[in-house]
Amino acid sequence: MQPLRLSNGGPGRTINDIFSAAEYRHWAGDPPPRVPPLGTAYTGLTTAGYASPMGAVPPMQPQSHSSTLGRQSRWSHTYGDTPGMRGPRSASLTGRSIMAQSLVGSPLVDRRIIPASQPNPMERPSAVLDRYHVSPLMNRRAPLRTAGPGINVDRLNVNALSGMLFVQIYEGRGLRIPEKHRAVTEEMYCVLEVDEAHRARTGVSTPEQKYRWRETFHIDIFNATQLQFFVYSWHPQHRHSLCHKGQLKLLEAFVVDQLNGEKMLALNLEPRGQLCVRVGYHDMHQVFRRTVNPRIDGCFGVPMARLLQREHRETPLLLSRLISEIEKRGVDYGGLYILCGAVEKKRMVRDEVESNAVEADVSVDGVPDTNVLACLIKDFLRELPDPLIPPHIHNMLLDAASMANPNDTEGNRQMVFRIIDCLSLANKNTLLLVMDHLSLVLSSFIPPAGVPRY
């Protein structure tokens, strides 16, 4: 494996390098005493540069002005330090010795005094240094984690995440409803948005329940960058009011885990309070890692041909029942396949249909949330051991779309039908069932003003 290299030829820094024990000690340690020039008032300052009560400062030993000038840092020209008058170093900057080792790519230079008049061959332009102003202590209360090798933080070319997001909302701490609404209600619920698109909503919780929701959502994302949380007050007759909000940048949350894994967070909300959440992420490769269900009488993860042969049907029974129930309830509202139902509710329905797909109760009384049924349809198609449209057929459809004649609609339709005829009978019948359902959903949806209708 080739070592990571920066554009200047030096070794690239990985997360292991940034969050090392040596850097922690260097960054957290006390800086050397800064001796101002002779004649400067010492009263009221400690050696670290912070204010202290009068009389609490130990006596400082005089030192010549020339030796003070000689203590100039190699990085003084970068951070704006003037000879003999170094300002306090920012807490957001990495230790100078660590930065020198990473940038130059050679052993640490001897930390001797370099006169200001003598040029230093180890200096680099400030544009290079600005990329390394990363504090090794993003949160002092959280211990440093050991990151796996292989990620070059300085050369990370990922701008967004695509895959599956797992969000579990545990509870809210310090949540309060505004005074003008507190006399009406104290019940609240939480709304999840991904890049300002509404994706999930919890149930209602009360102060007696300590605002413990404990609901989980599996949200499929594409080029997502931010996850937003909004806490609203709830009342059956009054308008719901926004009480708290918070935001999480997905790349910052998962870069330490190599863009995978999960972590527990206490998210600070505005204007006050915290939201305890567990957030996880799986990339596309993990989401579509298709396996066969070992259960003989199962419905999910079963090859299509074997499932239809067992049920003696042209289309899967479970898929047909779910689609029929959704269409009976109505498909004329937005977000049918965008909003996510709670995983806990979905798991209960899934266990029931796995045991008996014929008699499982998927009615409004048994499953009030239609989004749970929509999530089951997506799970069924996603977990097929072989995709409903095999890769070679999918490539043929893409080629047909690129060669489509805008003036020959009927010819384009016939070309697509000929490609679909290449599918197996089981896949073709199931695909037609799904496409008819999606066509009904699209035709029933009324987009907002300014959004084109497809």
C-alpha positions as CSV (number, residue, x, y, z in Angstrom):
1,M,0.0,0.0,0.0
2,Q,1.5,3.4,-1.1
3,P,1.8,5.9,1.8
4,L,-0.4,9.0,1.6
5,R,1.4,12.1,0.2
6,L,0.6,15.7,0.2
7,S,1.1,18.0,-2.8
8,N,4.3,19.3,-1.3
9,G,5.8,15.8,-1.1
10,G,5.4,15.4,2.6
11,P,3.5,12.5,4.2
12,G,-0.3,12.9,4.3
13,R,-1.8,13.1,7.8
14,T,-4.5,10.6,8.7
15,I,-6.9,10.7,11.7
16,N,-4.5,8.6,13.7
17,D,-1.8,11.3,13.3
18,I,-4.2,14.1,14.2
19,F,-5.5,12.4,17.3
20,S,-2.3,11.1,18.7
21,A,-1.3,10.9,22.3
22,A,1.8,13.1,21.7
23,E,-0.3,15.8,20.1
24,Y,-2.8,15.6,23.0
25,R,-0.1,16.2,25.6
26,H,1.5,18.9,23.5
27,W,-1.7,20.7,22.9
28,A,-3.1,20.4,26.4
29,G,0.2,21.3,28.1
30,D,1.0,24.7,29.5
31,P,2.8,27.0,27.1
32,P,6.2,28.3,28.1
33,P,6.2,31.6,30.0
34,R,6.0,34.6,27.8
35,V,8.4,37.4,29.0
36,P,7.4,40.8,27.7
37,P,10.0,43.5,27.1
38,L,11.4,45.5,29.9
39,G,9.1,48.3,31.0
40,T,5.9,46.4,30.5
41,A,3.5,46.3,33.5
42,Y,3.2,42.8,35.0
43,T,0.4,43.6,37.4
44,G,-2.8,41.6,36.9
45,L,-1.5,38.9,34.5
46,T,-0.3,35.4,35.0
47,T,2.4,33.7,32.9
48,A,-0.3,32.1,30.8
49,G,-1.8,35.5,29.9
50,Y,-5.0,35.3,31.9
51,A,-6.2,37.9,34.4
52,S,-5.7,37.1,38.1
53,P,-6.4,38.9,41.3
54,M,-4.0,41.5,42.4
55,G,-1.1,40.2,44.4
56,A,-1.6,36.6,43.2
57,V,1.2,36.8,40.6
58,P,4.5,35.3,41.6
59,P,7.5,37.6,41.1
60,M,8.9,37.4,37.6
61,Q,12.7,37.3,37.1
62,P,14.1,40.0,34.8
63,Q,15.3,39.0,31.5
64,S,17.2,40.8,28.8
65,H,15.2,42.3,25.9
66,S,17.5,40.5,23.4
67,S,16.7,37.1,24.8
68,T,13.0,37.9,24.5
69,L,13.4,38.8,20.9
70,G,15.2,35.5,20.3
71,R,12.3,33.5,21.5
72,Q,10.3,34.3,18.3
73,S,8.5,31.3,16.9
74,R,9.2,29.8,13.5
75,W,5.4,30.4,12.8
76,S,5.4,34.0,13.9
77,H,5.1,35.4,10.4
78,T,2.1,33.2,9.8
79,Y,0.1,34.1,12.9
80,G,0.9,37.7,12.9
81,D,3.3,37.6,15.9
82,T,5.7,40.5,16.2
83,P,9.2,40.0,17.6
84,G,9.3,40.1,21.3
85,M,5.5,40.5,21.5
86,R,4.0,37.1,20.8
87,G,0.2,37.1,21.4
88,P,-1.6,34.2,23.0
89,R,-1.7,31.2,20.8
90,S,-5.2,30.2,19.6
91,A,-6.7,27.1,21.3
92,S,-8.0,26.0,17.9
93,L,-4.5,25.5,16.5
94,T,-2.5,22.3,16.5
95,G,0.8,22.2,18.4
96,R,3.6,23.8,16.5
97,S,6.0,20.8,16.8
98,I,3.3,18.5,15.5
99,M,2.5,20.8,12.6
100,A,6.2,21.0,11.7
101,Q,6.6,17.3,11.7
102,S,3.5,16.7,9.5
103,L,4.1,19.5,7.0
104,V,7.8,19.1,6.4
105,G,7.9,15.3,6.4
106,S,11.2,15.1,8.3
107,P,12.2,14.6,12.0
108,L,11.5,17.5,14.3
109,V,14.0,20.3,14.0
110,D,16.0,21.1,17.1
111,R,13.9,23.6,19.1
112,R,16.7,26.1,19.4
113,I,16.3,29.8,19.0
114,I,16.3,31.1,15.4
115,P,17.1,34.8,15.1
116,A,14.6,36.8,13.2
117,S,17.2,37.9,10.6
118,Q,18.1,34.3,9.7
119,P,15.9,32.7,7.1
120,N,14.3,29.4,8.1
121,P,14.3,26.8,5.3
122,M,11.5,24.8,7.0
123,E,8.9,27.6,6.7
124,R,5.9,27.0,4.4
125,P,3.3,29.5,3.1
126,S,0.4,30.3,5.3
127,A,-2.0,28.9,2.8
128,V,-0.7,25.4,3.5
129,L,-0.8,25.9,7.3
130,D,-4.3,27.1,7.3
131,R,-5.5,23.6,6.4
132,Y,-4.1,22.2,9.6
133,H,-5.8,24.5,12.1
134,V,-7.7,21.6,13.7
135,S,-8.0,21.3,17.4
136,P,-7.2,17.8,18.7
137,L,-9.8,18.4,21.4
138,M,-13.1,19.1,19.7
139,N,-14.8,18.2,23.0
140,R,-12.8,18.1,26.2
141,R,-15.4,15.9,27.9
142,A,-15.3,13.2,25.3
143,P,-12.2,10.9,25.3
144,L,-10.1,10.8,22.1
145,R,-11.0,7.8,20.0
146,T,-8.6,5.7,18.0
147,A,-9.5,6.0,14.4
148,G,-8.7,3.3,11.8
149,P,-6.0,3.9,9.2
150,G,-6.7,4.8,5.6
151,I,-8.4,8.2,5.8
152,N,-6.5,11.2,4.8
153,V,-8.5,14.0,6.4
154,D,-6.7,16.7,4.6
155,R,-7.5,15.2,1.2
156,L,-11.0,13.9,1.9
157,N,-13.0,14.2,-1.4
158,V,-16.4,13.3,0.0
159,N,-18.9,16.2,0.1
160,A,-22.1,14.3,0.9
161,L,-23.4,10.9,2.1
162,S,-25.5,8.5,0.2
163,G,-26.9,5.3,1.8
164,M,-28.9,4.6,4.9
165,L,-29.1,6.8,8.0
166,F,-30.1,5.3,11.3
167,V,-31.5,7.9,13.8
168,Q,-32.7,6.9,17.3
169,I,-34.2,9.7,19.4
170,Y,-33.9,8.8,23.1
171,E,-35.0,11.8,25.1
172,G,-34.9,15.6,25.5
173,R,-33.2,17.3,28.4
174,G,-34.0,20.8,29.6
175,L,-36.9,21.2,27.1
176,R,-39.4,23.9,27.8
177,I,-42.5,25.2,26.1
178,P,-42.8,29.0,25.8
179,E,-44.8,30.7,28.6
180,K,-47.6,31.7,26.3
181,H,-48.2,28.1,25.2
182,R,-47.5,26.4,28.5
183,A,-51.0,27.0,29.9
184,V,-52.4,25.2,26.9
185,T,-50.2,22.1,26.5
186,E,-46.9,20.7,27.7
187,E,-46.8,17.8,25.1
188,M,-44.1,17.8,22.5
189,Y,-42.9,15.8,19.5
190,C,-39.8,15.8,17.3
191,V,-39.4,16.3,13.5
192,L,-36.4,15.1,11.5
193,E,-35.3,16.7,8.3
194,V,-32.5,15.9,6.0
195,D,-31.3,18.9,4.0
196,E,-34.5,20.7,4.8
197,A,-36.7,17.9,3.6
198,H,-39.2,16.4,6.1
199,R,-38.3,12.7,6.6
200,A,-39.7,11.5,9.9
201,R,-41.7,12.4,13.0
202,T,-41.9,11.0,16.5
203,G,-45.0,10.5,18.6
204,V,-46.0,12.8,21.4
205,S,-44.3,12.8,24.8
206,T,-45.1,14.6,28.1
207,P,-43.1,16.0,31.0
208,E,-44.3,13.1,33.1
209,Q,-42.6,10.8,30.6
210,K,-39.5,13.1,30.8
211,Y,-39.8,13.6,27.0
212,R,-38.5,10.1,26.3
213,W,-39.5,9.1,22.7
214,R,-37.1,6.2,22.1
215,E,-38.1,5.9,18.5
216,T,-35.8,4.8,15.6
217,F,-35.9,5.7,11.9
218,H,-34.2,4.2,8.9
219,I,-33.8,7.1,6.4
220,D,-32.5,6.5,2.9
221,I,-30.4,9.4,1.8
222,F,-28.7,10.6,-1.4
223,N,-26.0,13.3,-1.3
224,A,-27.1,14.4,2.2
225,T,-25.1,16.9,4.2
226,Q,-27.2,18.0,7.2
227,L,-29.6,16.4,9.7
228,Q,-32.0,18.8,11.4
229,F,-34.1,18.2,14.6
230,F,-37.1,20.4,15.4
231,V,-39.1,20.0,18.6
232,Y,-42.7,21.3,18.5
233,S,-45.5,21.6,21.0
234,W,-48.6,19.6,20.3
235,H,-52.3,20.3,20.8
236,P,-55.2,18.8,19.0
237,Q,-56.9,22.2,18.5
238,H,-54.2,24.8,18.7
239,R,-51.4,25.6,16.3
240,H,-48.2,23.7,16.9
241,S,-45.3,25.9,18.0
242,L,-41.6,25.4,17.3
243,C,-39.8,25.2,20.7
244,H,-36.3,23.9,20.0
245,K,-34.1,23.2,17.0
246,G,-30.7,21.6,16.4
247,Q,-28.5,20.7,13.5
248,L,-25.9,18.0,12.8
249,K,-23.4,18.0,10.0
250,L,-23.2,14.4,8.8
251,L,-19.6,14.5,7.4
252,E,-18.3,15.8,10.7
253,A,-20.2,13.2,12.6
254,F,-18.9,10.2,10.7
255,V,-15.5,11.1,9.4
256,V,-13.8,9.5,12.4
257,D,-15.6,6.2,11.8
258,Q,-14.5,6.1,8.2
259,L,-18.0,7.2,7.0
260,N,-19.6,4.2,8.7
261,G,-20.7,3.1,12.1
262,E,-22.8,4.7,14.8
263,K,-22.4,7.0,17.8
264,M,-24.3,8.4,20.7
265,L,-24.7,12.2,20.8
266,A,-26.1,14.9,23.1
267,L,-27.1,17.5,20.6
268,N,-27.3,21.1,21.9
269,L,-30.5,22.7,20.9
270,E,-31.5,26.3,20.5
271,P,-32.4,28.3,22.6
272,R,-31.7,25.7,25.3
273,G,-31.8,22.1,26.1
274,Q,-30.3,18.9,24.6
275,L,-31.5,16.0,22.5
276,C,-30.0,12.6,23.2
277,V,-29.8,10.7,19.9
278,R,-27.9,7.8,18.4
279,V,-27.0,8.3,14.8
280,G,-25.6,5.6,12.4
281,Y,-24.7,5.4,8.8
282,H,-24.3,2.6,6.2
283,D,-23.0,3.4,2.7
284,M,-24.6,2.0,-0.5
285,H,-22.3,-1.1,-0.5
286,Q,-23.6,-2.2,2.9
287,V,-27.2,-1.2,2.3
288,F,-27.4,-3.4,-0.8
289,R,-25.4,-6.3,0.5
290,R,-28.1,-8.8,-0.6
291,T,-28.3,-12.2,1.2
292,V,-30.8,-15.1,1.1
293,N,-33.2,-15.5,4.0
294,P,-32.5,-18.9,5.7
295,R,-36.1,-19.0,6.8
296,I,-38.0,-21.4,4.6
297,D,-41.4,-19.8,5.0
298,G,-40.1,-16.2,5.0
299,C,-41.2,-13.4,2.8
300,F,-38.2,-11.0,2.9
301,G,-34.9,-11.9,1.3
302,V,-36.4,-14.9,-0.6
303,P,-35.6,-15.4,-4.4
304,M,-38.5,-14.2,-6.5
305,A,-39.0,-17.4,-8.4
306,R,-39.0,-19.6,-5.3
307,L,-41.4,-17.3,-3.5
308,L,-43.9,-17.3,-6.3
309,Q,-43.6,-21.1,-6.8
310,R,-44.4,-21.6,-3.1
311,E,-47.4,-19.2,-3.1
312,H,-48.7,-20.3,-6.5
313,R,-49.1,-16.7,-7.6
314,E,-47.9,-14.4,-10.4
315,T,-46.9,-11.6,-8.0
316,P,-45.7,-11.9,-4.3
317,L,-48.7,-12.0,-1.9
318,L,-47.1,-9.7,0.6
319,L,-46.3,-7.0,-2.0
320,S,-49.7,-7.2,-3.5
321,R,-51.4,-6.9,-0.1
322,L,-49.3,-3.9,0.9
323,I,-49.9,-2.0,-2.3
324,S,-53.6,-2.7,-2.3
325,E,-53.9,-1.5,1.3
326,I,-52.0,1.7,0.5
327,E,-54.1,2.5,-2.5
328,K,-57.3,1.8,-0.5
329,R,-56.2,4.4,2.1
330,G,-55.3,7.0,-0.6
331,V,-52.1,8.1,-2.3
332,D,-53.0,11.7,-2.7
333,Y,-50.6,13.2,-0.1
334,G,-47.0,14.1,-0.4
335,G,-44.1,12.2,1.1
336,L,-45.7,8.7,0.9
337,Y,-42.4,7.0,0.1
338,I,-40.2,9.8,1.6
339,L,-41.5,9.9,5.2
340,C,-40.3,7.0,7.4
341,G,-42.3,5.1,9.9
342,A,-40.8,4.1,13.3
343,V,-38.6,1.0,13.1
344,E,-40.2,-0.4,16.3
345,K,-43.7,-0.4,14.7
346,K,-42.3,-1.7,11.4
347,R,-40.6,-4.6,13.2
348,M,-43.8,-5.7,14.8
349,V,-45.7,-5.7,11.5
350,R,-42.8,-7.4,9.8
351,D,-42.7,-10.2,12.3
352,E,-46.4,-10.7,11.9
353,V,-46.3,-10.9,8.1
354,E,-43.3,-13.2,8.2
355,S,-45.2,-15.6,10.3
356,N,-48.4,-15.5,8.2
357,A,-48.6,-13.2,5.1
358,V,-52.1,-14.3,4.4
359,E,-53.8,-13.4,7.6
360,A,-51.6,-10.7,9.0
361,D,-53.5,-7.5,9.9
362,V,-52.3,-4.6,7.7
363,S,-55.6,-2.6,8.0
364,V,-55.9,0.9,9.4
365,D,-56.8,-0.6,12.8
366,G,-53.8,-2.8,12.9
367,V,-51.3,-0.4,11.2
368,P,-52.5,3.2,11.5
369,D,-49.4,4.7,10.0
370,T,-49.4,4.3,6.2
371,N,-45.7,5.1,6.1
372,V,-44.9,1.9,7.9
373,L,-46.5,0.0,5.0
374,A,-44.5,2.0,2.5
375,C,-41.3,1.2,4.4
376,L,-42.1,-2.5,4.3
377,I,-42.5,-2.3,0.5
378,K,-39.1,-0.6,0.2
379,D,-37.5,-3.3,2.5
380,F,-39.1,-6.1,0.4
381,L,-37.6,-4.8,-2.8
382,R,-34.2,-3.8,-1.3
383,E,-33.7,-7.2,0.4
384,L,-34.4,-9.4,-2.7
385,P,-31.3,-11.6,-3.2
386,D,-31.3,-10.5,-6.9
387,P,-32.5,-7.1,-7.9
388,L,-35.9,-6.8,-9.5
389,I,-34.1,-5.3,-12.6
390,P,-30.8,-7.2,-13.1
391,P,-27.8,-5.0,-13.9
392,H,-27.6,-6.0,-17.6
393,I,-31.2,-5.1,-18.1
394,H,-30.7,-1.8,-16.2
395,N,-27.8,-0.9,-18.5
396,M,-30.0,-1.6,-21.6
397,L,-32.6,0.7,-20.2
398,L,-30.0,3.5,-19.7
399,D,-28.8,3.0,-23.2
400,A,-32.4,3.2,-24.5
401,A,-33.0,6.4,-22.6
402,S,-29.8,8.0,-24.1
403,M,-30.9,7.1,-27.6
404,A,-34.6,8.0,-27.2
405,N,-36.1,10.2,-30.0
406,P,-38.1,13.1,-28.5
407,N,-40.3,13.1,-31.6
408,D,-41.2,9.4,-31.5
409,T,-43.0,8.7,-28.2
410,E,-44.5,5.4,-29.4
411,G,-41.2,4.1,-30.7
412,N,-39.6,4.9,-27.4
413,R,-42.3,3.0,-25.6
414,Q,-42.0,-0.1,-27.8
415,M,-38.2,-0.1,-27.3
416,V,-38.7,-0.1,-23.5
417,F,-41.2,-2.9,-23.7
418,R,-38.9,-5.0,-25.7
419,I,-36.2,-4.6,-23.1
420,I,-38.6,-5.5,-20.3
421,D,-39.6,-8.7,-22.2
422,C,-36.0,-9.9,-21.5
423,L,-36.8,-10.2,-17.8
424,S,-38.0,-13.5,-16.3
425,L,-41.7,-13.9,-16.0
426,A,-41.7,-13.5,-12.2
427,N,-39.6,-10.3,-12.3
428,K,-41.6,-8.9,-15.2
429,N,-45.0,-9.4,-13.5
430,T,-43.7,-7.9,-10.2
431,L,-42.2,-4.9,-12.0
432,L,-45.4,-4.1,-13.8
433,L,-47.3,-4.3,-10.4
434,V,-44.8,-1.8,-8.9
435,M,-44.7,0.5,-11.9
436,D,-48.5,0.7,-12.0
437,H,-48.6,1.6,-8.3
438,L,-45.9,4.3,-8.7
439,S,-47.7,5.7,-11.7
440,L,-50.9,6.1,-9.6
441,V,-48.9,7.8,-6.8
442,L,-47.3,10.3,-9.2
443,S,-50.6,11.1,-11.0
444,S,-52.4,11.7,-7.6
445,F,-49.8,13.9,-6.1
446,I,-50.3,17.7,-6.5
447,P,-46.9,19.4,-6.4
448,P,-46.5,22.8,-4.7
449,A,-46.5,26.0,-6.7
450,G,-43.4,26.3,-8.8
451,V,-42.6,22.6,-8.8
452,P,-43.0,20.8,-12.2
453,R,-45.4,17.9,-12.4
454,Y,-44.1,14.7,-13.9
